[in-house]
């Protein structure tokens, strides 16, 4: 019989690994040791794209039969900011008044620990259980889940259903299951001029007025009314800057950056085409850099999503709603390989000073994950 894992204690073990992207600091080793003792075959999948740090990743599987129920998550965390502003050492994993404090408690070492604890209570499943854990979700995200999925596919590994343990609940555990996400894209708009002295504008070419004209043609805010499953597509200007370093210097370059979150009424390519048309109508020279971070996607609720909903209702007395709100996640890659649904802890404190998770929530999440495993594999 496998030794039962305490979800909260294991979350503390993971939090104490200072795994700020791209560092690992033993987080994957800690996870692998426990999973190996539980009968999982563990495979490390390191990747390094040119110009980026080498990242280690972990795939662990118990069983060989189908279906393969996978849990996808990450052990890397965002930087702490000024640690003097934390009430405790952000990597001490302090518990105070029923709350676990530490970087990664919510996003998402608490959910990883909850799933491991759930698996430790289940043996003899009819199928397989696996974990796909990356060390590159909070950083550039180029050496993590996306490359892992390609490698696993080449190895003949098939994922049938996948829970992503992102903190999906806005205020309380059991509110929301993510079944899709809006697309996300970033754009950088540059206008080139000629630097000069502010007192001699005839000897310079100020790009700022031209940037202003271009932004005037840009459709900021909502692009549509949304759909039954998606919030409206939205464009926000996020930064304005020039290369001027003094009040009396006319800049040589003016830059605007903006982010678009879009529903399935659009694609990244169609939005880029429309924005270029808006700028072209102004008749001003510009440079536009487009980075599509992920297309909008929707996984209609299937066996996995309904099992999560039913298990949460059994534990908490209410059924979470299906939603596509919030930012993007690695589910955008996984949906091409398996039915995917996201369900984790409460998102209120993620990436904040004093990030935290209720001890009771971690324990309840482990119960929900255990119930899901039993519903799908027993």
C-alpha positions as CSV (number, residue, x, y, z in Angstrom):
1,X,0.0,0.0,0.0
2,X,1.4,3.4,-1.0
3,X,2.1,5.8,1.9
4,X,-0.6,8.4,1.9
5,X,0.7,11.9,1.2
6,X,-0.4,14.9,3.3
7,X,-1.3,17.6,0.8
8,X,-0.4,20.6,2.9
9,X,2.9,19.2,4.2
10,X,3.9,18.3,0.6
11,X,2.9,21.8,-0.6
12,X,5.2,23.2,2.1
13,X,8.0,20.9,0.8
14,X,7.5,22.3,-2.7
15,X,7.3,25.9,-1.6
16,X,10.6,25.6,0.2
17,X,12.3,25.0,-3.2
18,X,13.1,28.5,-4.4
19,X,12.1,27.7,-8.0
20,X,11.9,31.2,-9.5
21,X,11.9,30.7,-13.3
22,X,14.3,29.4,-14.7
23,X,15.7,28.0,-11.4
24,X,14.4,24.7,-10.1
25,X,16.2,24.4,-6.7
26,X,15.1,20.8,-6.2
27,X,11.4,21.2,-6.8
28,X,11.3,18.5,-9.6
29,X,13.6,16.2,-7.6
30,X,11.3,16.5,-4.6
31,X,8.3,15.6,-6.8
32,X,10.0,12.8,-8.6
33,X,11.1,11.1,-5.3
34,X,7.6,11.0,-4.0
35,X,6.1,9.8,-7.4
36,X,8.7,7.1,-7.8
37,X,7.8,5.7,-4.4
38,X,4.2,5.6,-5.6
39,X,5.0,3.5,-8.6
40,X,5.3,6.1,-11.2
41,X,7.8,5.8,-14.1
42,X,9.5,9.3,-14.2
43,X,11.0,10.8,-17.3
44,X,12.9,14.1,-17.3
45,X,12.5,16.2,-20.5
46,X,15.0,19.1,-20.5
47,X,14.9,21.6,-23.3
48,X,16.8,24.7,-24.3
49,X,15.9,26.9,-27.2
50,X,18.7,29.2,-28.5
51,X,19.0,32.3,-26.4
52,X,17.0,30.9,-23.5
53,X,18.0,29.1,-20.3
54,X,17.9,25.3,-20.1
55,X,14.7,24.1,-18.4
56,X,14.1,20.7,-16.9
57,X,10.6,19.2,-17.0
58,X,9.0,16.0,-15.6
59,X,6.6,13.5,-17.1
60,X,5.5,10.7,-14.7
61,X,3.1,7.9,-15.5
62,X,1.6,5.0,-13.5
63,X,0.0,2.3,-15.5
64,X,0.0,1.6,-19.3
65,X,-3.7,1.2,-20.0
66,X,-6.1,3.7,-21.4
67,X,-7.6,6.1,-20.6
68,X,-4.6,8.2,-19.4
69,X,-5.8,10.8,-16.9
70,X,-3.1,13.5,-16.7
71,X,-2.5,16.4,-14.4
72,X,-0.6,19.3,-15.9
73,X,1.1,22.0,-13.8
74,X,4.3,23.8,-13.1
75,X,6.7,24.1,-10.2
76,X,8.3,27.4,-11.3
77,X,7.1,30.6,-9.6
78,X,7.3,34.3,-10.3
79,X,9.8,36.5,-8.4
80,X,8.9,37.6,-4.9
81,X,9.4,41.4,-5.3
82,X,10.8,43.2,-2.3
83,X,10.9,40.4,0.3
84,X,10.9,42.9,3.1
85,X,7.3,43.6,2.3
86,X,6.4,39.9,3.0
87,X,5.0,39.0,6.5
88,X,7.2,35.9,6.4
89,X,10.1,34.5,4.3
90,X,8.3,33.8,1.0
91,X,10.0,30.4,0.9
92,X,9.5,29.4,4.5
93,X,6.0,28.0,3.8
94,X,4.6,29.3,7.1
95,X,1.2,28.3,8.3
96,X,-0.6,30.9,10.3
97,X,-4.3,30.9,11.4
98,X,-5.1,28.1,9.0
99,X,-3.5,29.8,6.0
100,X,-0.3,28.6,4.1
101,X,1.9,31.5,3.0
102,X,4.6,31.3,0.4
103,X,5.4,32.0,-3.2
104,X,3.6,29.4,-5.2
105,X,1.1,28.4,-2.6
106,X,-1.7,29.3,-4.9
107,X,0.1,29.3,-8.3
108,X,0.5,26.4,-8.3
109,X,2.4,24.2,-5.9
110,X,-0.7,23.8,-3.7
111,X,-2.6,22.2,-6.5
112,X,0.3,20.0,-7.5
113,X,0.6,18.8,-3.9
114,X,-3.2,18.2,-3.8
115,X,-3.1,16.0,-6.9
116,X,-0.2,14.0,-5.6
117,X,-2.0,13.5,-2.3
118,X,-5.1,12.4,-4.1
119,X,-3.2,9.8,-6.2
120,X,-1.6,8.4,-3.0
121,X,-5.1,7.4,-1.8
122,X,-6.0,5.5,-5.0
123,X,-4.5,2.3,-6.2
124,X,-5.5,-0.3,-8.9
125,X,-7.0,2.3,-11.2
126,X,-8.5,1.1,-14.5
127,X,-6.3,3.1,-16.8
128,X,-3.3,5.3,-16.2
129,X,-2.5,8.4,-14.1
130,X,0.2,10.8,-15.3
131,X,1.6,14.2,-14.4
132,X,3.1,16.6,-16.9
133,X,5.0,19.2,-14.8
134,X,7.1,22.0,-16.4
135,X,9.6,24.4,-14.9
136,X,8.9,27.0,-17.6
137,X,5.3,28.3,-17.3
138,X,5.9,31.6,-15.5
139,X,8.8,32.6,-17.7
140,X,9.2,32.7,-21.5
141,X,7.3,29.4,-21.7
142,X,9.2,28.1,-24.7
143,X,11.0,25.2,-23.1
144,X,8.1,23.7,-21.2
145,X,4.7,22.2,-21.9
146,X,4.6,22.9,-25.6
147,X,7.9,21.0,-26.3
148,X,6.9,18.3,-23.8
149,X,3.7,17.5,-25.6
150,X,5.6,17.2,-28.9
151,X,8.2,14.9,-27.3
152,X,5.6,12.7,-25.6
153,X,3.6,12.4,-28.8
154,X,6.8,11.2,-30.6
155,X,7.4,8.7,-27.7
156,X,3.9,7.3,-28.3
157,X,2.4,8.7,-25.1
158,X,-1.3,9.5,-25.4
159,X,-3.1,11.8,-23.0
160,X,-6.8,11.2,-23.0
161,X,-8.0,13.7,-20.4
162,X,-6.0,16.5,-18.6
163,X,-6.6,18.5,-15.5
164,X,-4.7,21.8,-15.4
165,X,-4.2,22.9,-11.8
166,X,-4.2,26.7,-12.4
167,X,-6.0,28.7,-9.7
168,X,-9.4,29.1,-11.4
169,X,-11.6,30.2,-8.6
170,X,-12.1,34.0,-8.2
171,X,-13.2,34.1,-4.6
172,X,-13.9,30.7,-3.2
173,X,-13.1,27.1,-4.0
174,X,-15.6,25.4,-6.2
175,X,-16.8,28.5,-8.2
176,X,-15.3,27.9,-11.6
177,X,-13.9,25.4,-14.0
178,X,-12.1,26.7,-17.1
179,X,-13.1,25.0,-20.3
180,X,-11.3,27.4,-22.7
181,X,-9.6,30.7,-22.8
182,X,-9.7,33.9,-24.9
183,X,-6.8,34.3,-27.3
184,X,-3.9,36.6,-26.4
185,X,-1.6,38.6,-28.6
186,X,0.9,41.4,-28.0
187,X,1.8,44.2,-30.4
188,X,4.5,46.8,-30.5
189,X,4.0,49.9,-32.7
190,X,7.1,52.0,-33.6
191,X,7.3,55.3,-35.4
192,X,10.8,56.4,-36.4
193,X,11.8,60.1,-36.6
194,X,14.9,62.1,-36.3
195,X,16.3,63.2,-32.9
196,X,17.0,66.8,-32.3
197,X,16.9,69.8,-30.0
198,X,13.5,71.0,-28.9
199,X,14.4,74.6,-29.6
200,X,15.2,73.7,-33.3
201,X,12.3,71.5,-34.4
202,X,13.0,72.2,-38.1
203,X,16.2,70.2,-37.7
204,X,14.4,67.2,-36.3
205,X,11.5,65.0,-37.1
206,X,9.3,64.3,-34.1
207,X,7.6,60.9,-34.2
208,X,5.2,61.5,-31.3
209,X,2.5,63.3,-33.3
210,X,2.5,60.6,-35.9
211,X,2.2,57.9,-33.2
212,X,-0.7,59.9,-31.8
213,X,-2.5,59.8,-35.2
214,X,-2.0,56.1,-35.5
215,X,-3.3,55.4,-32.0
216,X,-6.3,57.6,-32.9
217,X,-7.2,55.2,-35.6
218,X,-6.8,52.2,-33.3
219,X,-10.0,50.5,-32.0
220,X,-9.3,50.5,-28.2
221,X,-11.6,48.6,-25.9
222,X,-14.3,46.1,-26.9
223,X,-14.1,44.7,-30.4
224,X,-17.3,42.6,-30.2
225,X,-20.1,41.7,-27.8
226,X,-18.7,38.4,-26.8
227,X,-20.5,35.0,-27.2
228,X,-22.3,32.6,-24.9
229,X,-19.0,31.2,-23.8
230,X,-16.6,34.2,-24.2
231,X,-16.3,37.7,-22.9
232,X,-16.0,40.5,-25.5
233,X,-12.7,40.8,-27.2
234,X,-10.7,43.7,-25.8
235,X,-7.7,45.8,-26.8
236,X,-5.8,47.7,-24.2
237,X,-2.8,50.1,-24.8
238,X,-0.3,49.1,-22.1
239,X,2.7,51.3,-22.6
240,X,3.8,54.5,-24.3
241,X,7.5,55.5,-24.6
242,X,10.2,57.4,-26.5
243,X,13.9,57.2,-26.6
244,X,14.3,60.8,-25.3
245,X,16.2,61.2,-22.1
246,X,15.6,64.9,-21.4
247,X,12.9,67.5,-21.7
248,X,14.6,69.4,-24.4
249,X,15.3,66.5,-26.7
250,X,12.9,65.6,-29.5
251,X,12.9,61.8,-29.6
252,X,14.0,59.7,-32.6
253,X,11.6,56.9,-31.9
254,X,8.1,56.7,-30.3
255,X,6.6,53.4,-29.2
256,X,3.3,52.0,-28.1
257,X,2.6,48.5,-26.8
258,X,-0.8,46.9,-26.5
259,X,-2.4,43.6,-25.7
260,X,-5.5,42.0,-27.2
261,X,-7.6,39.3,-25.5
262,X,-10.0,37.9,-28.1
263,X,-12.9,35.5,-28.4
264,X,-13.4,32.8,-30.9
265,X,-15.0,35.3,-33.2
266,X,-11.5,36.2,-34.3
267,X,-8.1,34.7,-34.9
268,X,-4.7,36.3,-34.2
269,X,-4.1,36.7,-37.9
270,X,-7.5,38.3,-38.6
271,X,-6.9,40.8,-35.8
272,X,-3.4,41.7,-37.0
273,X,-4.8,42.2,-40.5
274,X,-7.5,44.5,-39.2
275,X,-5.1,46.6,-37.1
276,X,-2.7,47.0,-40.0
277,X,-5.7,48.2,-42.1
278,X,-6.5,50.8,-39.4
279,X,-3.0,52.1,-39.4
280,X,-2.6,52.0,-43.1
281,X,-5.7,54.3,-43.4
282,X,-3.7,57.1,-41.6
283,X,-1.0,57.3,-44.3
284,X,1.9,57.3,-41.8
285,X,5.0,55.1,-41.9
286,X,5.2,52.7,-39.0
287,X,6.7,49.4,-37.8
288,X,4.4,46.8,-36.2
289,X,5.7,43.7,-34.4
290,X,3.0,41.0,-33.7
291,X,3.3,38.1,-31.2
292,X,0.3,35.8,-31.0
293,X,0.6,34.1,-27.6
294,X,-2.4,31.8,-28.0
295,X,-5.5,31.4,-30.1
296,X,-9.0,31.4,-28.5
297,X,-10.1,27.9,-27.8
298,X,-13.1,26.0,-26.2
299,X,-13.3,22.4,-25.1
300,X,-17.0,21.6,-24.8
301,X,-17.6,19.9,-21.4
302,X,-17.0,16.2,-21.6
303,X,-16.4,13.4,-19.1
304,X,-13.5,15.2,-17.4
305,X,-15.2,18.6,-17.0
306,X,-18.4,16.9,-15.7
307,X,-16.4,14.7,-13.3
308,X,-14.8,17.8,-11.9
309,X,-18.1,19.6,-11.6
310,X,-19.8,16.6,-9.9
311,X,-16.8,16.0,-7.5
312,X,-16.7,19.6,-6.5
313,X,-20.5,19.7,-5.8
314,X,-20.1,16.5,-3.7
315,X,-17.5,18.2,-1.6
316,X,-18.8,21.8,-1.4
317,X,-22.5,21.5,-2.1
318,X,-22.5,23.6,-5.3
319,X,-21.5,22.9,-8.9
320,X,-18.8,25.2,-10.4
321,X,-19.7,27.1,-13.5
322,X,-17.9,26.5,-16.8
323,X,-16.0,29.5,-17.9
324,X,-13.4,30.9,-20.3
325,X,-12.5,34.1,-18.4
326,X,-9.1,35.2,-17.1
327,X,-5.7,35.0,-18.7
328,X,-4.2,32.3,-20.8
329,X,-2.5,29.0,-19.6
330,X,-0.8,25.9,-20.9
331,X,-4.2,24.5,-21.6
332,X,-3.9,26.3,-24.9
333,X,-1.3,23.7,-25.9
334,X,-2.8,20.7,-24.2
335,X,-6.2,21.0,-25.9
336,X,-4.7,19.8,-29.2
337,X,-3.8,16.5,-27.5
338,X,-6.6,15.7,-25.0
339,X,-9.8,16.8,-23.4
340,X,-8.7,19.6,-21.0
341,X,-10.3,21.4,-18.1
342,X,-8.7,23.7,-15.5
343,X,-9.5,23.6,-11.8
344,X,-7.4,24.6,-8.9
345,X,-7.3,27.0,-5.9
346,X,-8.5,30.5,-5.3
347,X,-6.7,33.1,-7.5
348,X,-7.0,36.1,-5.2
349,X,-3.4,36.2,-4.0
350,X,-1.5,34.7,-6.9
351,X,1.7,36.7,-7.9
352,X,1.1,39.0,-4.9
353,X,3.1,39.8,-1.8
354,X,2.0,37.3,0.9
355,X,0.7,34.8,-1.7
356,X,-1.4,32.3,0.3
357,X,-3.8,29.4,0.2
358,X,-6.2,28.2,2.9
359,X,-5.1,24.9,4.4
360,X,-8.7,23.7,4.2
361,X,-8.9,24.5,0.5
362,X,-5.8,22.5,-0.3
363,X,-7.2,19.5,1.6
364,X,-10.6,19.9,-0.1
365,X,-9.0,20.2,-3.5
366,X,-7.1,16.9,-2.8
367,X,-10.5,15.3,-2.0
368,X,-12.0,16.7,-5.2
369,X,-9.1,15.4,-7.3
370,X,-9.4,12.0,-5.6
371,X,-13.1,11.8,-6.4
372,X,-12.4,12.7,-10.0
373,X,-9.9,9.9,-10.3
374,X,-12.3,7.4,-8.9
375,X,-15.2,8.6,-11.1
376,X,-13.0,8.3,-14.3
377,X,-10.8,5.4,-13.6
378,X,-12.7,3.1,-11.1
